[in-house]
Amino acid sequence: MKQDSDLPIFMHDPATNKILKEAASAIPKGTKTYIVGGTIRNAVYYRLFHKRLPQRDYDMVSIGNREKFVKNLRALGFTYGFLIRKDTITLKKKRVKKPKHQFKDYVILDIHFSKKSILKNLKENSNFTVNGFALSLKHVASKNWHKKLITLPNALKDLKNKQLRVNIIAHPANLFACLRFMSKGFKPPSKKEIKELLKALGKLPKYKYKRNINKVFSYVGGEKKARQLAKKLGIKEDIFDFETIRALRNHP
């Protein structure tokens, strides 16, 4: 899609381009919907460095008429995914005729419905400043999309410098996210922040432990590399063992 080369990197794929334009057309009047976090971070990163970062789904924040938005998406062929909650819903649409892989062959929308402003959502939910990006879904097909970004302070600066800086510990597994970033050349957060991330890891429930461990190993290139990254952070505890993780709840 040569004509779309100025668009966000995720819009370069014809099937994804078409599906996200359909999703944008489904937004009801008076409702604001944004793609947030990793998807937009990756698009900005690609624009800066011409390198791709891994991505699976599209995290969104929608402020307005939930029922109408979902109804419109369903009318366009989006089907329910694996998550339906009071404030969050997953909808997906296949990119290929005969999908085999959950993430590769679908465009998956994880939509969080909120009454707060998009900037407040970023402040309260972005684990690292480099994830503090949002773009209106209606602007994804705009060649000037990068001028329409909504960002946290320091988000662009830290991404340019590949510097990790904790914004808020939004999830116990944020330390594992830190390792994934480091495997792509990002500089680690401060020692104080590493200590906070380590203590938070102790709250990771057992049912999420294995999935997060496997995700880290998959992203960074195996257990050996993951352990090397943890060592670079000065972490002496075996954070890939659940009993050790559980003991971190009482970490000083």
MIDRENNU-681698 format. One line per field, with one value per residue: residue number from 1; residue in three letters; z, y, x of N, C-alpha, C in turn. Coordinates in nm, 2 decimals, padded with zeros to 4 digits. Layout:
! MIDRENNU-681698
seq NUM:...
type Ala:...
n.zz Z:...
n.yy Y:...
n.xx X:...
ca.zz Z:...
ca.yy Y:...
ca.xx X:...
c.zz Z:...
c.yy Y:...
c.xx X:...
//
This chain:
! MIDRENNU-681698
seq 1:2:3:4:5:6:7:8:9:10:11:12:13:14:15:16:17:18:19:20:21:22:23:24:25:26:27:28:29:30:31:32:33:34:35:36:37:38:39:40:41:42:43:44:45:46:47:48:49:50:51:52:53:54:55:56:57:58:59:60:61:62:63:64:65:66:67:68:69:70:71:72:73:74:75:76:77:78:79:80:81:82:83:84:85:86:87:88:89:90:91:92:93:94:95:96:97:98:99:100:101:102:103:104:105:106:107:108:109:110:111:112:113:114:115:116:117:118:119:120:121:122:123:124:125:126:127:128:129:130:131:132:133:134:135:136:137:138:139:140:141:142:143:144:145:146:147:148:149:150:151:152:153:154:155:156:157:158:159:160:161:162:163:164:165:166:167:168:169:170:171:172:173:174:175:176:177:178:179:180:181:182:183:184:185:186:187:188:189:190:191:192:193:194:195:196:197:198:199:200:201:202:203:204:205:206:207:208:209:210:211:212:213:214:215:216:217:218:219:220:221:222:223:224:225:226:227:228:229:230:231:232:233:234:235:236:237:238:239:240:241:242:243:244:245:246:247:248:249:250:251:252
type Met:Lys:Gln:Asp:Ser:Asp:Leu:Pro:Ile:Phe:Met:His:Asp:Pro:Ala:Thr:Asn:Lys:Ile:Leu:Lys:Glu:Ala:Ala:Ser:Ala:Ile:Pro:Lys:Gly:Thr:Lys:Thr:Tyr:Ile:Val:Gly:Gly:Thr:Ile:Arg:Asn:Ala:Val:Tyr:Tyr:Arg:Leu:Phe:His:Lys:Arg:Leu:Pro:Gln:Arg:Asp:Tyr:Asp:Met:Val:Ser:Ile:Gly:Asn:Arg:Glu:Lys:Phe:Val:Lys:Asn:Leu:Arg:Ala:Leu:Gly:Phe:Thr:Tyr:Gly:Phe:Leu:Ile:Arg:Lys:Asp:Thr:Ile:Thr:Leu:Lys:Lys:Lys:Arg:Val:Lys:Lys:Pro:Lys:His:Gln:Phe:Lys:Asp:Tyr:Val:Ile:Leu:Asp:Ile:His:Phe:Ser:Lys:Lys:Ser:Ile:Leu:Lys:Asn:Leu:Lys:Glu:Asn:Ser:Asn:Phe:Thr:Val:Asn:Gly:Phe:Ala:Leu:Ser:Leu:Lys:His:Val:Ala:Ser:Lys:Asn:Trp:His:Lys:Lys:Leu:Ile:Thr:Leu:Pro:Asn:Ala:Leu:Lys:Asp:Leu:Lys:Asn:Lys:Gln:Leu:Arg:Val:Asn:Ile:Ile:Ala:His:Pro:Ala:Asn:Leu:Phe:Ala:Cys:Leu:Arg:Phe:Met:Ser:Lys:Gly:Phe:Lys:Pro:Pro:Ser:Lys:Lys:Glu:Ile:Lys:Glu:Leu:Leu:Lys:Ala:Leu:Gly:Lys:Leu:Pro:Lys:Tyr:Lys:Tyr:Lys:Arg:Asn:Ile:Asn:Lys:Val:Phe:Ser:Tyr:Val:Gly:Gly:Glu:Lys:Lys:Ala:Arg:Gln:Leu:Ala:Lys:Lys:Leu:Gly:Ile:Lys:Glu:Asp:Ile:Phe:Asp:Phe:Glu:Thr:Ile:Arg:Ala:Leu:Arg:Asn:His:Pro
n.zz 00.00:-00.11:-00.13:00.12:00.29:00.46:00.68:01.01:01.11:01.16:00.99:00.74:00.64:00.42:00.49:00.77:00.77:00.63:00.81:01.05:00.96:00.92:01.18:01.28:01.14:01.28:01.51:01.73:01.70:01.90:02.06:02.17:02.06:02.12:02.01:02.22:02.41:02.36:02.07:01.95:02.05:01.93:01.66:01.66:01.74:01.52:01.33:01.42:01.43:01.23:01.28:01.38:01.66:01.86:01.84:01.94:01.99:01.98:02.20:02.33:02.42:02.49:02.51:02.58:02.41:02.47:02.41:02.16:02.00:02.02:01.91:01.65:01.56:01.57:01.37:01.15:01.13:01.33:01.59:01.92:02.16:02.39:02.63:02.82:03.01:03.27:03.22:03.01:02.69:02.44:02.10:01.77:01.44:01.15:00.96:00.76:00.53:00.64:00.94:01.15:01.36:01.67:01.73:01.51:01.28:01.32:01.37:01.67:01.90:02.21:02.41:02.63:02.83:02.94:03.15:03.20:03.09:02.80:02.85:03.13:03.15:03.04:03.22:03.45:03.37:03.22:03.23:03.19:03.09:02.82:02.71:02.71:02.50:02.28:02.02:01.83:01.70:01.47:01.34:01.23:00.97:00.87:00.72:00.87:01.12:01.33:01.42:01.57:01.80:02.14:02.44:02.73:02.96:02.88:02.73:02.45:02.45:02.62:02.47:02.23:02.34:02.42:02.69:02.99:03.21:03.50:03.51:03.64:03.85:03.72:03.69:03.84:03.69:03.57:03.59:03.43:03.18:03.16:03.12:02.87:02.72:02.75:02.61:02.36:02.35:02.52:02.78:03.13:03.40:03.69:03.99:04.22:04.11:04.00:04.23:04.33:04.13:04.16:04.41:04.36:04.19:04.35:04.40:04.19:04.07:04.09:03.88:03.67:03.64:03.49:03.23:03.20:03.24:03.02:02.82:02.85:02.80:02.54:02.41:02.46:02.38:02.50:02.81:02.92:02.82:02.94:03.21:03.21:03.15:03.38:03.57:03.49:03.59:03.85:04.00:04.23:04.32:04.22:03.99:03.82:03.94:04.10:04.38:04.48:04.38:04.52:04.77:04.75:04.82:05.08:05.05:05.15
n.yy -00.12:00.15:00.41:00.46:00.49:00.69:00.66:00.54:00.26:00.02:00.05:-00.01:-00.26:-00.40:-00.54:-00.49:-00.21:-00.17:-00.29:-00.13:00.12:00.06:00.02:00.28:00.41:00.31:00.45:00.62:00.93:01.19:01.03:00.95:00.78:00.61:00.48:00.34:00.33:00.06:00.01:00.26:00.36:00.19:00.26:00.53:00.47:00.33:00.53:00.69:00.52:00.33:00.07:-00.23:-00.31:-00.58:-00.66:-00.74:-00.69:-00.44:-00.19:00.01:00.31:00.42:00.68:00.75:00.65:00.33:00.11:00.16:00.19:-00.07:-00.22:-00.11:-00.20:-00.48:-00.50:-00.46:-00.70:-00.77:-00.99:-01.12:-01.14:-01.28:-01.15:-01.00:-00.75:-00.53:-00.28:-00.33:-00.47:-00.73:-00.73:-00.87:-00.91:-01.11:-01.12:-01.28:-01.53:-01.79:-01.82:-01.91:-01.85:-01.69:-01.42:-01.33:-01.36:-01.21:-00.89:-00.75:-00.59:-00.45:-00.30:-00.04:00.11:00.43:00.72:00.91:01.17:01.13:01.19:01.17:00.90:00.79:00.89:00.74:00.47:00.40:00.21:00.26:00.57:00.57:00.44:00.61:00.71:00.82:00.80:00.93:00.72:00.79:00.93:00.75:00.70:00.92:01.12:01.30:01.20:01.18:01.44:01.47:01.34:01.24:01.28:01.17:01.38:01.38:01.14:01.12:01.22:01.03:00.80:00.85:00.86:00.60:00.53:00.39:00.48:00.48:00.53:00.46:00.19:-00.03:-00.29:-00.61:-00.75:-00.57:-00.56:-00.77:-00.67:-00.46:-00.61:-00.71:-00.47:-00.39:-00.59:-00.50:-00.29:-00.08:00.15:00.07:00.15:00.37:00.27:00.29:00.27:00.02:-00.13:-00.09:-00.20:-00.47:-00.53:-00.51:-00.72:-00.94:-00.95:-01.08:-01.31:-01.67:-01.79:-01.63:-01.63:-01.83:-01.77:-01.51:-01.55:-01.72:-01.54:-01.35:-01.50:-01.57:-01.32:-01.21:-01.40:-01.64:-01.83:-01.81:-01.56:-01.39:-01.42:-01.31:-01.04:-00.98:-00.99:-00.78:-00.57:-00.58:-00.76:-01.01:-01.21:-01.51:-01.44:-01.59:-01.80:-01.92:-01.94:-01.79:-01.54:-01.51:-01.47:-01.22:-01.04:-00.95:-00.80:-00.58
n.xx 00.08:00.15:00.05:-00.04:00.18:00.25:00.08:00.00:00.20:00.05:-00.16:-00.07:-00.11:-00.34:-00.58:-00.61:-00.62:-00.86:-01.05:-01.01:-01.09:-01.36:-01.43:-01.40:-01.60:-01.82:-01.84:-02.06:-02.25:-02.13:-01.98:-01.65:-01.37:-01.06:-00.75:-00.51:-00.20:00.02:-00.01:-00.02:00.22:00.40:00.36:00.46:00.72:00.80:00.80:01.00:01.23:01.21:01.17:01.01:00.80:00.68:00.33:-00.01:-00.29:-00.55:-00.57:-00.83:-01.00:-01.32:-01.55:-01.86:-02.15:-02.19:-02.36:-02.46:-02.23:-02.12:-02.33:-02.33:-02.07:-02.11:-02.30:-02.14:-02.00:-01.82:-01.73:-01.79:-01.52:-01.29:-01.34:-01.58:-01.69:-01.82:-01.71:-01.54:-01.48:-01.42:-01.40:-01.38:-01.25:-01.21:-00.91:-00.83:-00.97:-00.99:-00.91:-00.65:-00.48:-00.52:-00.44:-00.28:-00.44:-00.67:-00.82:-00.82:-01.01:-00.97:-01.18:-01.22:-01.45:-01.53:-01.58:-01.42:-01.18:-00.96:-00.70:-00.69:-00.73:-00.50:-00.31:-00.39:-00.36:-00.14:00.15:00.43:00.58:00.64:00.43:00.23:00.04:-00.22:-00.46:-00.72:-00.96:-01.08:-00.88:-00.69:-00.66:-00.54:-00.29:-00.15:-00.15:00.04:00.05:-00.17:-00.17:-00.23:-00.07:00.12:00.31:00.65:00.63:00.69:00.95:01.08:01.04:01.19:01.44:01.45:01.40:01.30:01.05:00.87:00.53:00.29:00.22:00.04:-00.02:00.07:00.26:00.43:00.70:00.80:00.72:00.90:01.14:01.08:01.08:01.35:01.48:01.45:01.63:01.58:01.65:01.68:01.44:01.48:01.67:01.52:01.26:01.27:01.28:01.03:00.87:00.95:00.85:00.58:00.54:00.51:00.23:00.12:-00.12:-00.14:-00.27:-00.21:00.05:00.21:00.14:00.24:00.51:00.57:00.52:00.72:00.95:00.91:00.91:01.16:01.35:01.39:01.45:01.71:01.81:01.62:01.68:01.93:01.87:01.72:01.93:02.08:01.93:02.00:01.86:01.84:01.68:01.49:01.29:01.14:01.03:00.74:00.70:00.90:00.82:00.58:00.68:00.77:00.59:00.62:00.85:01.10
ca.zz 00.00:-00.12:-00.11:00.27:00.36:00.57:00.78:01.12:01.06:01.16:00.88:00.61:00.60:00.36:00.57:00.90:00.72:00.60:00.93:01.14:00.90:00.95:01.33:01.30:01.09:01.37:01.63:01.73:01.72:02.04:02.13:02.13:02.08:02.09:02.03:02.32:02.46:02.27:01.93:01.91:02.08:01.82:01.54:01.68:01.74:01.38:01.26:01.47:01.41:01.12:01.33:01.43:01.79:01.86:01.88:01.93:01.97:01.98:02.32:02.30:02.53:02.43:02.60:02.52:02.40:02.46:02.35:02.02:01.94:02.01:01.81:01.51:01.53:01.54:01.24:01.05:01.13:01.45:01.68:02.06:02.19:02.52:02.75:02.83:03.15:03.28:03.16:02.90:02.60:02.33:01.97:01.67:01.30:01.09:00.86:00.65:00.52:00.72:01.04:01.23:01.48:01.74:01.72:01.38:01.18:01.35:01.43:01.80:01.97:02.35:02.43:02.77:02.83:03.05:03.16:03.22:02.97:02.75:02.92:03.26:03.13:03.02:03.35:03.54:03.32:03.14:03.32:03.16:03.01:02.67:02.67:02.73:02.38:02.24:01.89:01.79:01.59:01.34:01.27:01.20:00.82:00.84:00.70:00.97:01.25:01.43:01.48:01.64:01.92:02.28:02.51:02.87:02.96:02.86:02.66:02.33:02.48:02.67:02.36:02.15:02.41:02.47:02.84:03.06:03.33:03.55:03.53:03.75:03.85:03.69:03.69:03.91:03.60:03.49:03.58:03.31:03.07:03.16:03.06:02.72:02.66:02.75:02.50:02.24:02.36:02.61:02.91:03.25:03.49:03.81:04.09:04.30:04.04:03.99:04.36:04.34:04.04:04.22:04.52:04.30:04.13:04.46:04.39:04.07:04.11:04.03:03.75:03.56:03.65:03.38:03.10:03.19:03.22:02.88:02.73:02.86:02.74:02.40:02.36:02.48:02.31:02.59:02.96:02.95:02.80:03.04:03.33:03.19:03.17:03.52:03.63:03.45:03.67:03.98:04.08:04.28:04.34:04.10:03.96:03.73:04.02:04.16:04.53:04.51:04.35:04.63:04.89:04.73:04.88:05.20:05.01:05.21
ca.yy 00.00:00.26:00.53:00.47:00.48:00.79:00.63:00.45:00.13:-00.09:00.07:-00.04:-00.38:-00.36:-00.59:-00.42:-00.08:-00.17:-00.32:-00.02:00.22:00.02:00.04:00.42:00.44:00.27:00.54:00.70:01.07:01.23:00.93:00.96:00.65:00.63:00.37:00.38:00.24:-00.01:00.02:00.40:00.37:00.12:00.34:00.64:00.41:00.30:00.65:00.74:00.43:00.24:-00.07:-00.28:-00.37:-00.68:-00.62:-00.84:-00.64:-00.29:-00.14:00.13:00.38:00.48:00.77:00.79:00.55:00.20:00.02:00.20:00.15:-00.22:-00.26:-00.08:-00.29:-00.61:-00.50:-00.47:-00.83:-00.79:-01.09:-01.11:-01.21:-01.36:-01.06:-00.91:-00.71:-00.41:-00.16:-00.37:-00.58:-00.76:-00.76:-00.90:-00.94:-01.19:-01.06:-01.38:-01.61:-01.91:-01.79:-02.03:-01.80:-01.59:-01.28:-01.30:-01.37:-01.13:-00.76:-00.77:-00.46:-00.45:-00.16:00.00:00.22:00.52:00.85:01.01:01.22:01.04:01.22:01.11:00.75:00.77:00.91:00.63:00.33:00.38:00.17:00.34:00.69:00.54:00.38:00.72:00.77:00.80:00.86:00.91:00.61:00.86:00.98:00.65:00.70:01.06:01.12:01.39:01.14:01.21:01.57:01.46:01.25:01.29:01.21:01.20:01.45:01.30:01.02:01.12:01.23:00.90:00.70:00.89:00.82:00.46:00.54:00.35:00.56:00.43:00.63:00.41:00.04:-00.06:-00.44:-00.67:-00.80:-00.46:-00.58:-00.85:-00.58:-00.39:-00.70:-00.71:-00.35:-00.40:-00.68:-00.42:-00.19:00.03:00.16:00.04:00.26:00.40:00.17:00.30:00.22:-00.13:-00.19:-00.08:-00.31:-00.60:-00.56:-00.53:-00.85:-01.03:-00.96:-01.16:-01.43:-01.79:-01.83:-01.54:-01.65:-01.91:-01.70:-01.40:-01.61:-01.77:-01.42:-01.29:-01.59:-01.56:-01.19:-01.18:-01.50:-01.76:-01.82:-01.76:-01.41:-01.33:-01.42:-01.21:-00.91:-00.95:-00.97:-00.64:-00.48:-00.60:-00.85:-01.14:-01.31:-01.58:-01.39:-01.68:-01.91:-01.86:-01.93:-01.67:-01.43:-01.49:-01.42:-01.08:-00.95:-00.89:-00.74:-00.45
ca.xx 00.00:00.24:-00.03:-00.07:00.30:00.26:-00.01:00.06:00.25:-00.05:-00.25:00.00:-00.17:-00.47:-00.69:-00.62:-00.66:-01.01:-01.12:-01.01:-01.17:-01.50:-01.45:-01.41:-01.73:-01.92:-01.85:-02.18:-02.23:-02.11:-01.89:-01.51:-01.30:-00.92:-00.65:-00.42:-00.09:00.12:-00.03:00.03:00.36:00.47:00.35:00.55:00.85:00.84:00.82:01.13:01.34:01.19:01.18:00.88:00.79:00.57:00.19:-00.11:-00.43:-00.57:-00.64:-00.91:-01.08:-01.44:-01.62:-01.99:-02.26:-02.14:-02.45:-02.47:-02.10:-02.11:-02.43:-02.28:-01.96:-02.17:-02.36:-02.03:-01.94:-01.74:-01.79:-01.74:-01.40:-01.28:-01.36:-01.70:-01.71:-01.90:-01.64:-01.45:-01.54:-01.34:-01.46:-01.28:-01.30:-01.10:-00.83:-00.82:-01.09:-00.98:-00.82:-00.59:-00.42:-00.60:-00.40:-00.23:-00.55:-00.78:-00.80:-00.89:-01.03:-01.00:-01.24:-01.25:-01.55:-01.49:-01.65:-01.31:-01.11:-00.86:-00.57:-00.69:-00.72:-00.36:-00.24:-00.42:-00.34:-00.01:00.25:00.55:00.55:00.65:00.30:00.13:00.00:-00.35:-00.49:-00.86:-00.98:-01.11:-00.76:-00.59:-00.63:-00.49:-00.14:-00.10:-00.19:00.14:00.02:-00.30:-00.15:-00.25:00.04:00.16:00.44:00.78:00.61:00.77:01.10:01.14:01.04:01.30:01.56:01.44:01.42:01.18:01.02:00.74:00.42:00.21:00.23:-00.10:-00.03:00.18:00.36:00.50:00.85:00.82:00.71:01.03:01.23:01.05:01.13:01.50:01.53:01.45:01.72:01.53:01.72:01.59:01.40:01.57:01.68:01.40:01.14:01.29:01.25:00.88:00.82:00.98:00.76:00.45:00.54:00.46:00.09:00.08:-00.18:-00.08:-00.33:-00.15:00.20:00.27:00.11:00.33:00.65:00.59:00.52:00.85:01.05:00.88:00.94:01.31:01.43:01.42:01.47:01.85:01.81:01.53:01.75:02.04:01.81:01.69:02.05:02.12:01.86:02.04:01.77:01.91:01.57:01.45:01.16:01.07:00.98:00.63:00.71:00.98:00.74:00.48:00.75:00.81:00.48:00.68:00.98:01.11
c.zz 00.00:-00.09:00.04:00.35:00.47:00.69:00.89:01.06:01.06:01.05:00.74:00.56:00.55:00.44:00.70:00.87:00.70:00.73:01.03:01.09:00.93:01.09:01.35:01.25:01.19:01.50:01.63:01.74:01.87:02.12:02.08:02.16:02.03:02.10:02.12:02.34:02.35:02.13:01.88:01.94:01.97:01.69:01.55:01.67:01.60:01.30:01.30:01.42:01.30:01.16:01.40:01.57:01.79:01.90:01.85:01.90:01.98:02.10:02.29:02.42:02.45:02.54:02.53:02.52:02.37:02.38:02.20:01.94:01.92:01.90:01.67:01.47:01.49:01.41:01.12:01.05:01.24:01.54:01.82:02.08:02.32:02.64:02.73:02.98:03.15:03.21:03.04:02.81:02.48:02.21:01.87:01.54:01.23:00.97:00.73:00.65:00.62:00.83:01.12:01.36:01.54:01.72:01.58:01.27:01.21:01.39:01.56:01.87:02.12:02.39:02.57:02.76:02.95:03.04:03.18:03.09:02.93:02.82:03.06:03.25:03.11:03.15:03.45:03.50:03.25:03.24:03.31:03.08:02.86:02.62:02.67:02.60:02.35:02.10:01.86:01.68:01.46:01.27:01.22:01.05:00.78:00.82:00.80:01.11:01.36:01.49:01.56:01.77:02.05:02.36:02.66:02.86:02.95:02.78:02.53:02.35:02.53:02.56:02.26:02.21:02.45:02.62:02.90:03.19:03.38:03.57:03.65:03.74:03.84:03.69:03.76:03.82:03.52:03.49:03.46:03.18:03.05:03.09:02.91:02.65:02.65:02.64:02.37:02.24:02.44:02.73:03.03:03.33:03.61:03.90:04.18:04.24:04.02:04.12:04.38:04.25:04.09:04.33:04.47:04.24:04.23:04.46:04.27:04.11:04.03:03.90:03.63:03.55:03.53:03.25:03.09:03.18:03.08:02.79:02.73:02.78:02.58:02.34:02.36:02.41:02.40:02.73:02.99:02.93:02.90:03.17:03.33:03.21:03.31:03.60:03.61:03.54:03.82:04.07:04.11:04.30:04.21:04.07:03.86:03.80:04.10:04.31:04.57:04.49:04.47:04.75:04.88:04.79:05.01:05.18:05.08:05.12
c.yy 00.13:00.40:00.56:00.47:00.58:00.76:00.55:00.32:00.02:-00.07:00.04:-00.17:-00.36:-00.41:-00.52:-00.28:-00.07:-00.19:-00.20:00.10:00.19:00.05:00.19:00.47:00.41:00.35:00.62:00.85:01.10:01.14:00.95:00.83:00.66:00.49:00.42:00.28:00.19:00.01:00.15:00.42:00.30:00.20:00.46:00.59:00.38:00.42:00.71:00.66:00.34:00.10:-00.11:-00.33:-00.47:-00.62:-00.73:-00.79:-00.49:-00.25:00.00:00.18:00.45:00.56:00.81:00.67:00.41:00.11:00.04:00.16:00.00:-00.27:-00.23:-00.17:-00.43:-00.61:-00.50:-00.60:-00.86:-00.89:-01.07:-01.19:-01.27:-01.27:-00.98:-00.88:-00.58:-00.29:-00.20:-00.48:-00.60:-00.79:-00.78:-00.93:-01.01:-01.11:-01.15:-01.46:-01.73:-01.89:-01.91:-01.98:-01.68:-01.45:-01.24:-01.29:-01.28:-00.99:-00.76:-00.63:-00.49:-00.31:-00.14:00.12:00.30:00.65:00.96:01.05:01.12:01.06:01.16:00.96:00.71:00.78:00.79:00.49:00.30:00.34:00.25:00.47:00.66:00.48:00.49:00.79:00.73:00.87:00.83:00.81:00.68:00.92:00.88:00.65:00.84:01.05:01.21:01.33:01.17:01.35:01.58:01.37:01.32:01.21:01.25:01.29:01.35:01.17:01.01:01.13:01.10:00.79:00.73:00.84:00.67:00.44:00.49:00.43:00.52:00.55:00.59:00.25:-00.01:-00.21:-00.50:-00.72:-00.70:-00.48:-00.67:-00.76:-00.50:-00.48:-00.70:-00.59:-00.35:-00.49:-00.61:-00.30:-00.07:00.03:00.14:00.16:00.27:00.28:00.17:00.25:00.07:-00.20:-00.19:-00.19:-00.45:-00.63:-00.58:-00.67:-00.96:-01.04:-01.03:-01.29:-01.55:-01.82:-01.74:-01.56:-01.71:-01.83:-01.58:-01.44:-01.65:-01.65:-01.36:-01.37:-01.58:-01.43:-01.17:-01.28:-01.61:-01.73:-01.76:-01.61:-01.34:-01.32:-01.32:-01.07:-00.88:-00.92:-00.83:-00.54:-00.49:-00.69:-00.98:-01.25:-01.38:-01.54:-01.48:-01.81:-01.85:-01.85:-01.81:-01.54:-01.40:-01.43:-01.27:-00.98:-00.89:-00.83:-00.60:-00.33
c.xx 00.09:00.17:-00.05:00.06:00.32:00.16:00.06:00.09:00.14:-00.15:-00.19:-00.06:-00.31:-00.59:-00.72:-00.67:-00.81:-01.09:-01.13:-01.09:-01.32:-01.53:-01.47:-01.55:-01.84:-01.93:-01.97:-02.15:-02.23:-02.02:-01.75:-01.44:-01.15:-00.85:-00.54:-00.30:00.00:00.11:00.02:00.17:00.44:00.47:00.45:00.69:00.89:00.87:00.96:01.25:01.33:01.21:01.05:00.90:00.67:00.43:00.09:-00.25:-00.43:-00.65:-00.71:-00.98:-01.20:-01.51:-01.75:-02.08:-02.21:-02.23:-02.46:-02.35:-02.09:-02.21:-02.39:-02.16:-02.01:-02.24:-02.26:-01.96:-01.84:-01.81:-01.72:-01.61:-01.41:-01.31:-01.48:-01.72:-01.80:-01.84:-01.55:-01.51:-01.44:-01.42:-01.35:-01.34:-01.18:-01.04:-00.82:-00.95:-01.10:-00.88:-00.78:-00.53:-00.50:-00.56:-00.35:-00.34:-00.67:-00.74:-00.89:-00.89:-01.06:-01.05:-01.27:-01.34:-01.54:-01.57:-01.54:-01.25:-01.00:-00.73:-00.57:-00.68:-00.57:-00.28:-00.27:-00.39:-00.22:00.10:00.38:00.51:00.55:00.52:00.19:00.09:-00.14:-00.37:-00.64:-00.87:-01.01:-01.00:-00.66:-00.56:-00.59:-00.34:-00.07:-00.13:-00.09:00.12:-00.10:-00.29:-00.18:-00.15:00.05:00.28:00.55:00.76:00.70:00.92:01.16:01.14:01.16:01.43:01.56:01.46:01.29:01.17:00.88:00.65:00.33:00.22:00.08:-00.12:00.09:00.29:00.44:00.65:00.88:00.81:00.84:01.13:01.21:01.10:01.28:01.55:01.53:01.54:01.69:01.62:01.63:01.55:01.50:01.57:01.56:01.28:01.15:01.25:01.09:00.82:00.84:00.88:00.62:00.43:00.48:00.31:00.03:00.01:-00.13:-00.14:-00.28:00.00:00.26:00.25:00.21:00.47:00.67:00.59:00.66:00.95:01.03:00.93:01.10:01.40:01.48:01.45:01.61:01.86:01.73:01.61:01.87:01.99:01.78:01.82:02.11:02.05:01.90:01.95:01.83:01.80:01.54:01.31:01.08:01.02:00.86:00.64:00.80:00.90:00.64:00.55:00.78:00.70:00.53:00.82:00.99:01.12
//
